[in-house]
Amino acid sequence: MRIFRQHFVLTGFLILCASPVFAQSAQDNFWTGQAQCQLTAQIPSYAYQEIQTWAITGPPRIQGTLGIYPTAWSVTGQGQRQDVQGRQTTTMRWSTNVPPMDAPLAIFINSANQLIIKSYHAQLRVNGAVTGSRQVILSGSAQNPTAVAFVEFEYQFPAIEYVATSTNVTGTSSTSLNGGIGPMQPPGIPGTAVCQWQFVKGVASPTQQAPVANESLVKPTQIVSSGLTNSAAANAAAQNGTANSTTISNTTTAATLTPGNAQLLSSPVESKTLASLATLPAPTAFVAKHLGNGTVQFTWEPVPGAAKYRLEGTGIASAGLYVPAIPTNTNPNYVPPPPPVVQNVPPGMGAWKIAAVNTFDRWDVKNEATASAIVRYPPAHSPPWLSKSNGAGNPALTLTHYLSLCSQCLPGANFKDVMLNLGLRIDTIAIFPDAGPGCGTQPWCDADGTPWVDEQAARYTNVTEFENSTRVTGCWTVGTPNGRIICYTKTSDHGLQVIVKQTDYSWFLSFTGDPNAEVFDWVSYNSWQIDHTPPGQRFNSGYKLTNIVTLDSEGTKFPPHTCLACHGGQFTASGVTGSTLLPLDPGLIKPTTFTIAGFDYYYDPNNVHKVNQAVISISPSAAVARYLTGLYGIDPRVASGTGDPAYVPQSWTDEPGVYKSLVKPHCVMCHLATPSNLDFTIRGNFYQNKDLVYTTVCSSHSMPHAEAPYVALWSKDTGTVFQPGYIAAVLGYQSCP
């Protein structure tokens, strides 16, 4: 949330319009007028100015000795900010627009016989009133701009005290401001608020109408008359060859004249009839995509003038499925609805048609686009997901595992407390990472109170083990030498997972909390309180330690057993032995932008590199160490690159297609933690175990052992190539039943 803003400013001075904004007669004894405040803050890298106005709009209601006047508050403004950090330049530009809102004023005589004009309402705020864009240029390359939006807060109405007998109150004030004025304002920038007001009592004024928020709602519909007024003129135009460039406009959509239909256009009614008979062209780029488990998604390009679209085909009732057209929306914060899907589509080849429907519910079967897709369902997976080798576990074993790490590691413990108990120096990370003038010890560089964000963490979408799960992964080193590595992964759909690795032992912890919250957050956005809070106490966390984890559709399972199915190792009462951290391969993750408190955090391959440096630094498996060295072309602890997303291990260079389409997306990551003879980054291991691979994939249906890659292998639309059949063919078998 944004702190209460004691400010408003703008360079230059305001000339206030003192004319009243409602009609009244000379005998009326009411007040009219307005106040305006101009707020300004500016340095070379930041500039913002806005005008806030309070204008009386009508006669008061009397409440005791108070006159409560209806008043309209409005705001206009604009600003920009530019940050340069190394090779990255970030520029933000925005404008502020708050249409008139109800903000009553009280005018009365106090006990000291003073005339008082003051606000008579709580501070107003408008979400999304500040809108703009953010442009990042990284190493000279411009990234796609993104929309930003912020909250606008009402400034405190200026304190007005005057002689009680006055009927004309005018004045000005100028105030220096140290707090934030505009969005994304760095701290320490001085600002000014220049206010001016004029209120008049009992003076007649010309009638003025209050502004209308949306004039199109009150204006009468305008009918544009045609240049051709009758059918004869229309026919003449047709004969002269000019009909195709002439349009008729009325309350319906304009229709193009042609010789074949000109005689229908002698009146607006006939024109409307023609429009109702006209049909729209077929949508283009119509695609049906099987997402898995019988769910088919449809996409197409919109057709101008379409009111909705009609889908028909496999899995859709004979009456058809109608999808409303998405209206044009220029709001930068608007999120369009997802593409439509049809579920429970029967297996086999599916075929569909789509037509654009006009505003009169008409479409033409001759103007339909077609699409097809193969729908497949995966066979039942034989053992529970992620239960191989160590079993499913239970709450008692989870508690034993947690207590072998620390005596405070009990379910319900706060993430922050656990991290402190493990030796994490929170005071070393309690410095806002956006270092800049005046930002070093403050939790924000603007007035909004930005949450703490781990800018060293990798932000991405996982597309293999946990398909389309947005994730944030970061690692901290605790103590040297022989210290421990703490790596966390926060996901959008299964909580916060932590791996603690120390030489030969590992611990796997699961936390639950709001998936939209950061792992740490500031205890306060009040600068005074932050300055008086020791750095190690400046964070809190909304995540709590839990003895369960949900990673698939089977529901709750138990750490560490569920985790060991992919990280390897054996459960012992003193911790897990023989497990390994797993790398992030840029070729198996999707770059993702996270918007946090209105600020975008882009995918950064350097942060992926930092995670991989932690992975290789503490007892990785031989396969992991070899994989990371190949990924970066050198030990990642000394590499300066960001990894090769198209990396193919040396032994697979003769069959890169098999590796990229089968082994890499479905097998390679978990097999980095298996016994060395099952390390499938080595091509010989894959083929030497071909009978085992065939049996587990095609007969026992136990591999892949995580749900997402298993479902993807068996059910995703891969065109004419059926992945299990491809595996069978590669391994020398006839089919994969």
HELIX and SHEET records of a PDB file:
HELIX    1   1 GLU A  215  LEU A  217  5                                   3    
HELIX    2   2 SER A  231  GLN A  239  1                                   9    
HELIX    3   3 ALA A  243  SER A  245  5                                   3    
HELIX    4   4 ALA A  262  LEU A  264  5                                   3    
HELIX    5   5 PRO A  268  LEU A  277  1                                  10    
HELIX    6   6 PRO A  395  LEU A  403  1                                   9    
HELIX    7   7 PHE A  415  ASN A  421  1                                   7    
HELIX    8   8 ILE A  426  THR A  428  5                                   3    
HELIX    9   9 SER A  527  ASP A  531  1                                   5    
HELIX   10  10 PRO A  535  GLN A  537  5                                   3    
HELIX   11  11 HIS A  561  HIS A  567  1                                   7    
HELIX   12  12 PRO A  605  SER A  617  1                                  13    
HELIX   13  13 ALA A  622  TYR A  632  1                                  11    
HELIX   14  14 GLN A  650  TRP A  652  5                                   3    
HELIX   15  15 PRO A  656  VAL A  658  1                                   3    
HELIX   16  16 TYR A  659  VAL A  663  3                                   5    
HELIX   17  17 LYS A  664  HIS A  666  1                                   3    
HELIX   18  18 VAL A  668  HIS A  671  1                                   4    
HELIX   19  19 SER A  676  LEU A  678  5                                   3    
HELIX   20  20 ARG A  683  GLN A  688  1                                   6    
HELIX   21  21 LYS A  690  TYR A  694  1                                   5    
HELIX   22  22 THR A  695  SER A  699  3                                   5    
HELIX   23  23 GLU A  707  SER A  715  1                                   9    
HELIX   24  24 GLN A  723  LEU A  731  1                                   9    
SHEET    1   A 8 SER A 141  ALA A 142  0                                        
SHEET    2   A 8 ARG A 125  LEU A 138 -1                                        
SHEET    3   A 8 GLN A  88  ASP A 102 -1                                        
SHEET    4   A 8 THR A  71  GLN A  85 -1                                        
SHEET    5   A 8 TYR A  46  ILE A  56 -1                                        
SHEET    6   A 8 TRP A  31  ILE A  43 -1                                        
SHEET    7   A 8 GLY A 191  LYS A 201 -1                                        
SHEET    8   A 8 ASN A 168  LEU A 177 -1                                        
SHEET    1   B 5 ARG A  61  GLN A  63  0                                        
SHEET    2   B 5 LEU A  66  TYR A  69 -1                                        
SHEET    3   B 5 LEU A 105  ILE A 109 -1                                        
SHEET    4   B 5 GLN A 114  SER A 119 -1                                        
SHEET    5   B 5 ILE A 160  VAL A 163 -1                                        
SHEET    1   C 3 SER A 141  ALA A 142  0                                        
SHEET    2   C 3 ARG A 125  LEU A 138 -1                                        
SHEET    3   C 3 THR A 146  PHE A 153 -1                                        
SHEET    1   D 2 THR A 247  ILE A 248  0                                        
SHEET    2   D 2 ALA A 255  THR A 256 -1                                        
SHEET    1   E 3 VAL A 287  GLY A 292  0                                        
SHEET    2   E 3 THR A 295  THR A 299 -1                                        
SHEET    3   E 3 VAL A 341  VAL A 342 -1                                        
SHEET    1   F 4 LEU A 321  PRO A 324  0                                        
SHEET    2   F 4 LYS A 308  GLY A 313 -1                                        
SHEET    3   F 4 GLY A 348  VAL A 357 -1                                        
SHEET    4   F 4 GLU A 368  VAL A 375 -1                                        
SHEET    1   G 7 LYS A 544  THR A 546  0                                        
SHEET    2   G 7 TYR A 505  THR A 512 -1                                        
SHEET    3   G 7 LEU A 496  GLN A 502 -1                                        
SHEET    4   G 7 ARG A 484  THR A 491 -1                                        
SHEET    5   G 7 SER A 469  VAL A 478 -1                                        
SHEET    6   G 7 ALA A 458  ASN A 462 -1                                        
SHEET    7   G 7 ILE A 589  PRO A 591 -1                                        
SHEET    1   H 4 LYS A 544  THR A 546  0                                        
SHEET    2   H 4 TYR A 505  THR A 512 -1                                        
SHEET    3   H 4 GLY A 575  THR A 577 -1                                        
SHEET    4   H 4 GLN A 570  THR A 572 -1                                        
SHEET    1   I 2 ASP A 521  TRP A 522  0                                        
SHEET    2   I 2 PHE A 539  ASN A 540 -1                                        
SHEET    1   J 2 VAL A 549  THR A 550  0                                        
SHEET    2   J 2 THR A 556  LYS A 557 -1                                        
SHEET    1   K 2 PHE A 594  ILE A 596  0                                        
SHEET    2   K 2 PHE A 599  TYR A 601 -1                                        
END                                                                             
